[in-house]
Amino acid sequence: MYRSQANLAASLESARESMTLLKDDGNLLPLSTSVQRIAVIGPNADVARYADYEKEENGERISMLQGIRTIVPNSTVTFNEGKDIGSAVEIAKTANVVILGLGERQGISGEGHDRTNLELPDNQQKLLEAVVASGRPVVVVLENGRPLTIGWAKDHVPAILEAWYPGEFGGRAIAETLFGINNPAGRLTITFPRSVGQIPDFYNSDPSRREKYVEGDGKPLFPFGFGLSYTTFSYDHLSVLAPPPGSHDDIQVTVDVTNTGNAEGDEVAQLYLRQDVASVETPRRSLGGFFRVHLKPKEAEKVTFQVSQGQLAVWDVERRWSVEPGNFTVWVGGSSDATLSAKFTIKQ
């Protein structure tokens, strides 16, 4: 029963929900299904990436190329694996839009497969730069098992979709997302650094950590919790209700989330916490909860977070977990860079 219809449907839906849009300048995405000529290029374009411990015979193995051809059967879809960069560029020049399938392959990502850098492997960076130089609109689709240092792509490519290893129906989910059938709402569960020199790079670091380098600031390429949508969202009316002194009740946090765009979609509201002063150093902020909400255009919903006091505990100087009275800050927004904040106090 492991391949029951219910399980297969869950696999497809999980692939859809994991699609993470990292960039979409000029609203290049979603693509129109009426586009006439599409060039699909790259080593990950016509292969289904299952990640580590995959078996060749498992599932339908739908590639991105298959998914695209299914959705736009009347378009001319040309494929090139990208080994010969010159021929790939010639194909790109004939297209209305280029979709580049890049990332990692089986054998370099997974248990026991460490890398000395986080760059695009093999000839992919040269392929990317050459295709972009063709002057055609380019969408990069990444399938990979770790964050990659794609600073050049962020600076020069209008649209980037992170698909991770989406499994059996990944190619279908990618194609649905590229053409707007699925509005992406995935959020990064790990920080994307600008270079390996930033590693370890994580949002919940100690406040004492330096953020500046000789070559520039220490801001990540994409922060933890980041992800775009084909619509936009706003947050306001943040309110925090702290429990009475001596109570073990939860802290209640409410915020209004509004779809300010013209398409319906999901937003992942995220809550972050920090104790302002404690007996030990605490992270600059920690994820306290998240909530995925579906909203129609201009629709608003009040999102409520219940934060247990146990989430505020610190490993104190007595080497025990304890909730120390004091002032706390809460942030709510669409990533770990959320700026909407409020204060509350825990009293004895």
N, C-alpha and C positions, 0 to 999 in steps of 0.2 A: 504493500500500500504506500510505499515511500514515494511512488510516482503517481499518486492519485491526482485527480483534477484539482482538488483543493490545495494540495502541496505545490503543484505546478503553477497554479494561480498565485500562490504566496511568493513563489520564486520570482515570477514576473513583476509582481507589485513591489517586492523588495528592491529589485533592480531599478524600477522607475523612481522609487523614493530615495535611492542613493545617488542619483544624478546630481552633481554639484557644479553649478555654473560659476566660474571664477572671473569671467570677463565677458562683456557684451557691448563694446563701444558702438555707437551709432545704431543700436538695435538691429545688428546684422542677423541675430537670432530672434525669434524663430524664422527659419527659411520658409519661403513660399513653396507650396507643392506644385506651383506652375513654373518653377525655374526649369529652363530647357536643357542646359548642359552642366553636368556636375562631374568634377574630377575627384575621385576617391583615391587617395595616395597614402602609402606608408606601410610599415611592417605589421601594424596591428589592425589594419583596415579589413582584412579578409580572414580573420582568425578569431575564434571565441576564446577569450582569456578566462580560465577558471581559477587560476592561482595555484598554489602549492598542492601537491598530492592529487592532482587531477588524473583522470584516466581517459584515454583517447576515445573510448566507446561510450562515455557517459553523455546522455542527453542529446538534444538536437543540435547544440553547438552553433547557435545563430550568430553570425558575424555582423559587424556594422555594415559592411557592403551589402549583405543579404537583406538586412533590415531596411536600408535606404531604397534598394531596388523594389522592395515590396510596397513601400509607401508611395513611391513616385514611378509607377510602371510606364508612364508616358514620357518620362524624361530620358535623355541620353546620359547614362552613368558609365563613365570610363574609369577603369582601375589600373593602378600601377603600384607595385610593391615598394618602389623607391630605391632599389639597389643601384640602378643606373640613374643617377641624379639628372643627367642631361635629358633622358627620355621622359622622366617624371615632370620636368619643367615644361617640356613641349606639350605634354598633355594638359598641364595646368593652364597654359596660355590659351587653350581652346575653350576653356570652361567659363561659365558665368560665376561659379563659386567653387572653391577647392576645400575639401574636407580631408584633413591630415590625421591619420590614425597613428599616433605615436605612443611612447611609453616603454614599458619593460616586457620582456619575453620570459617564457618558462625557462628556468635554469639560472636566472640572476636575481630572482625575488622569491623569498621563502625561507624556510628553516635551513640554516647553514649556508645561506647565500648572502654574505656581507659584501658591500661594495666600498671602494676607497673614495668614491665621490657620488654626488647625487645628480649628475648631469644626464641629459638624454643619452642613452647608450648607442654604441656603434656609430653609424654615419648620420644619425637622426638630426643633430644640430645643423650639419651642413645641408641636409635635405630641406630642413625647415627654412633656413635663410635663403636658399636658392629659390624655393617655391614662393616665398614672400616677395622676393625680388622680381618675380614675374608680373607683379602688379595686379593680380587677381585678388578678390576678397578671400581671406583664408580663415577657416575655422579649425582649431586644433582640438582633437579629442584624445584625452590621455587615458590609458588603461595601465595601471601600475599598482604596486603593492606598498609603496613608500612615498613620502613627499619628494618632489624633484625640484632642483634649483633651475627654474624656468624663467629667470629674469629677462632674458632676451625676448622670449615669447610674450611675456607680459607687456614689454615696451613696444613691440612691433606687430603683434597679431591682434586683430579686433575682437575675436571671440575665442574663449577657452572653456571647454567642458571637461571636468574631471569625472571619469566613469569608474575609477578603481578597477577591480576585477569583478564584473557584474554577473558572471555565471552563464548558465545555459541560454537564458533569454536576453542576455546583455545587449546583443546587437539590435534586437527589436526595441528595447528600452532606450538605447542611444538614439536610434532613428526617430522614434516617437518624440524624443526631447528636442532633437534638432529641428523638427518640423512643427513643433508647437502642440502636438497631440498631448504631450505630457509637459506640464509646467514644472521645471526643476525646483526642488526645495531641499536638496541635500545640504548638509552643513559640515565643514571640516572638523574631523575628530582629532586632528593633529595639526600643528603649526607647520607652514611651509617656510623654511629659511631662505634667505637670499644667497647664502653660500654655506659650505660646510664649516667655515670658520665661526659661524653663529651657533653651531651645535654644542651642547643641547639648547634648543630654543623652545621654550614653553611659556604659556601665558601666566601660569600660577607660580612664577618664580618669586624669590625673596625680594623685598624692596631694595635691599642693599646691592643687588646685582647691577653691574654697569651696563648701560644701554648704548654706549658710544664706542665706536672703533676709529682707528686712524683713518680708515678709508670711508667712513660715513657713520650714520646712526645705526642702531641695532634693531630697527623695526623689521619685522618679518615681511616676507613677500606677500603672504596671505595669513591672517591671524586665525587662531583656533576659533571654531564656531562660524567662520565666514561662509557665505554662499549667497548668490544672487537669484533673482526670479525674473520672469517676464512681466511682472508687475512690481509695484513698490508698496512699502508699508511704513506707517508712522506709529510712534508710541507716545502716549501722554497720560496724564492723570494717575501718576504712580502714587500708590498709598501703601503704608506699612502699619499694621496693627500688631504691636508687641504684647506679649502676655503680661498679666499683672505680676507684681513682685512675689517670688516664692512659688509661682505656678510652673508646671512642666508643659503647659499648652504650647502648641505650635505658634510660630510667627506667621501671620497671614499677609501676603503681598499681592496687591491687585494692580493691574495696569490695563489701559484701553489700547487695543491694537486695531489699526484701521488700514484697510486696503485702499491706498490713495491712487492706484493706477486704473487701467482700463481692462484688465484681464483678471479672471478669478484665479486664485492660487493659494498655496500653503505658505504660511510663515512659521518659523520655529523660534518662538519667543524664548529667550535665555535669561536666566537670573544668576547673578554673581554676588558673592558676599566677601566681606573682610571685617575683622575686628580691628578697630582703629588703634588701640593700645592694649597689649596683652603682656603677660609675664614672660613670654617667649616670642621670638620673631614669627610672624605669620605671613603667608603669601599675600602678594598685592591684591589678589582677588581669586576666588575659587568658585567653580560652577556649583550652584545650589539647586538647580532644577531647570527643566525646559519643557515646553509645551507646543505641540504642533497644531495649528489652527487653520482651517480652510475658510477663506473669505471671498465673497463676490466683490466686484468693483464697488468701491465706496462703502462697503459694509464694515462695521466695527463690532468688536466683541471684547468684553471684559474678561481678561485672563487672570485666574487666581492661582497662586502658588502657596502651598502649605509647607513651610520650612520647619522641620523638627529642631528642637534645641540641641539635640545630639549632633546635628550638622555643624554646630558652632564650636564643638569641643576642640581643645588644643592639647598636645602632649606637653604637660607643664613641667616645671623644674623638679617636681616630686616624682617624675616619670610615671604619670598617670593621666588618663584622659579626663579632662574636666571642662565644664562650661563656666568661664569666668565672667562675672558681671562687668559691664562696660558698654561703650558705644560701638555701634556697628554701622557700616555703610552697605547699601544694597544697590546694584545696578541692574537695569533690565533693558534689553535691546536685541538686535539681530546677530550679535557676535560678541566675542570677549572684549571688543573695543567699545562696548555699549557706554553711552555717556549719560543717559537719564538715570539720576540717582536720588536716593533718599536715605535718611538716618533713622535708627531706632536704638533703644537702650534696653539692655537686660539688667534687671535689678535683683538683688538677693531677696 
